[in-house]
Amino acid sequence: MKQFILISLCLLFLAGCTTTYTANTDCDEQYDFQAVQSYFVSGDAEHKNPMISDIDRNRLNDAIDNEFNLQGLIATDKENADVLISYFVVTKDKMKVRASGHSPYYGYNSRYGHTYGYSYGASNISTKNYTEGTFVIDIVDNKTKETVWRSTLVKPIKYYKNSAQREQAVTELVNTMFADMQK
């Protein structure tokens, strides 16, 4: 159950409120994106990743549909689509370490009494465990079955209190990842 909760939150990880993240996008410069008229969102159908709940899968599919409709593309079935859009999520447990306190000094120390000498150290060390998520969207040419565009975004997973926040987070995620895409 713990893994399921973490999994369903993983998709929500990618749209933080105050921090702006940049997607890393790569594409085949030789591919004629102008010729693309239709698409099919296959999502993670091949892998059916348990990290993505059906609710979040629907949110992602809707956000991708919206993005492609804004570009004038038509959703169609898999066999007739010019391109296929797939995605997946990878998570990694991470630890952030923070040290604070005084810095190295040489000389008179009035903080701990009247002494002379050299000292180094940190008076406070704290750690924070978190999960980092990587979300990847691929656009695959339906005829050649080769990836022609990929966008990757890495962010700490964030917890959202309600469905509206999750919906907004997924929409912002997809918008960020497709920001550099040109039809």
C-alpha positions in Angstrom: 0.0 0.0 0.0 2.9 2.4 0.8 4.3 1.8 -2.6 0.9 2.4 -4.2 0.6 5.8 -2.4 4.1 6.7 -3.5 3.4 5.6 -7.0 0.2 7.6 -7.3 2.0 10.7 -6.0 4.9 10.3 -8.4 3.0 11.8 -11.3 2.2 14.7 -9.2 5.8 15.3 -8.4 6.6 17.3 -11.4 4.8 20.5 -11.0 6.1 22.4 -8.0 4.4 25.6 -7.0 7.3 28.1 -6.6 10.2 26.5 -8.4 10.5 26.6 -12.1 11.9 23.5 -13.8 13.2 23.2 -17.3 12.6 20.2 -19.5 15.5 18.7 -21.4 14.2 18.3 -24.9 15.9 16.5 -27.9 14.6 15.9 -31.4 15.6 14.5 -34.8 16.4 17.7 -36.7 15.8 15.8 -40.0 12.2 14.8 -39.1 9.5 16.8 -40.9 7.2 17.8 -38.0 5.2 20.0 -40.5 3.9 16.8 -42.1 2.4 15.5 -38.8 -1.4 15.9 -38.9 -2.6 13.2 -36.5 -1.5 11.5 -33.2 -2.3 8.8 -30.8 -1.5 8.9 -27.1 -0.4 5.4 -26.2 0.8 6.7 -22.8 2.5 3.9 -20.9 0.3 1.2 -22.4 3.4 -1.0 -23.1 4.7 -0.9 -19.6 1.5 -0.1 -17.6 3.8 1.5 -15.0 2.3 1.0 -11.4 3.9 4.4 -10.6 1.0 6.0 -12.5 -2.5 5.6 -11.3 -5.4 5.4 -13.8 -6.6 8.8 -12.5 -3.2 10.4 -13.2 -2.9 8.5 -16.5 -6.2 10.1 -17.6 -5.0 13.5 -16.5 -1.8 13.1 -18.5 -3.6 11.9 -21.6 -6.0 14.8 -21.4 -3.2 17.3 -20.9 -1.3 15.9 -23.9 -4.5 15.9 -26.0 -5.1 19.5 -25.1 -1.5 20.4 -26.1 -1.8 18.7 -29.5 -5.2 20.1 -30.2 -3.9 23.6 -29.6 -1.3 22.8 -32.3 -4.1 21.8 -34.7 -3.4 18.1 -34.7 -6.1 15.5 -34.8 -6.4 12.6 -32.3 -7.0 9.3 -34.2 -6.6 5.6 -33.7 -3.1 4.0 -33.4 -3.0 2.5 -36.9 -3.8 5.8 -38.7 -1.8 8.2 -36.5 1.3 9.9 -37.9 3.0 9.9 -34.5 2.5 8.0 -31.2 3.0 9.7 -27.9 4.3 7.6 -25.0 5.5 8.4 -21.5 7.0 6.8 -18.4 8.1 7.7 -14.9 11.2 6.7 -13.0 11.8 7.5 -9.3 14.9 7.7 -7.1 15.2 8.1 -3.4 17.5 10.9 -2.5 18.9 12.6 0.6 19.7 16.3 1.0 22.3 17.2 3.6 22.7 20.7 5.0 25.4 21.9 7.4 25.3 25.2 9.1 27.3 26.8 11.8 30.6 28.6 12.0 33.3 28.5 9.3 37.0 27.9 9.8 38.9 30.6 11.6 42.3 31.3 13.0 42.8 33.6 15.9 40.8 34.9 18.9 37.6 33.0 19.7 35.2 34.9 22.0 32.3 32.6 21.2 33.6 29.7 23.4 35.6 31.6 25.8 38.8 33.6 25.5 41.0 31.3 23.5 43.4 31.5 20.6 43.9 28.9 17.9 42.5 27.2 14.8 39.0 25.6 14.6 36.7 24.1 11.9 33.4 22.5 12.1 29.6 22.8 11.7 27.3 23.2 14.6 24.3 21.8 12.9 23.9 19.1 10.3 20.4 18.2 9.0 19.2 15.7 6.4 16.0 15.4 4.4 15.0 12.3 2.6 12.9 12.8 -0.5 12.0 11.1 -3.8 13.0 12.5 -7.1 10.9 11.7 -10.1 11.9 11.7 -13.8 9.1 12.0 -16.3 9.8 11.3 -20.0 7.6 11.9 -23.0 8.5 10.4 -26.4 7.0 11.1 -29.8 7.5 8.1 -32.1 7.0 8.1 -35.8 4.3 5.5 -36.5 5.8 4.3 -39.7 9.4 3.9 -38.7 8.7 3.2 -35.0 11.7 5.5 -34.2 11.7 8.2 -31.5 11.8 11.6 -33.2 11.3 13.8 -30.1 11.9 13.3 -26.4 11.4 15.6 -23.4 12.6 14.8 -19.9 11.9 16.6 -16.7 13.4 15.8 -13.2 11.8 17.2 -10.1 11.3 16.2 -6.4 7.9 14.6 -5.9 5.4 16.9 -4.3 2.3 16.0 -2.4 -0.9 17.7 -3.4 -3.9 18.1 -1.1 -6.7 17.8 -3.6 -7.6 16.8 -7.2 -7.7 20.4 -8.5 -4.0 20.9 -7.4 -3.1 17.6 -9.0 -4.9 18.5 -12.3 -3.1 21.9 -12.4 0.3 20.3 -11.6 -0.1 17.7 -14.5 -1.2 20.5 -16.9 1.8 22.6 -16.0 4.1 19.6 -16.3 2.9 18.8 -19.8 2.9 22.5 -20.9 6.5 22.8 -19.7 7.6 19.7 -21.5 6.0 20.7 -24.8 7.0 24.4 -24.6 9.9 24.0 -27.1 8.0 21.7 -29.5 7.4 23.3 -32.9 4.9 21.9 -35.3 
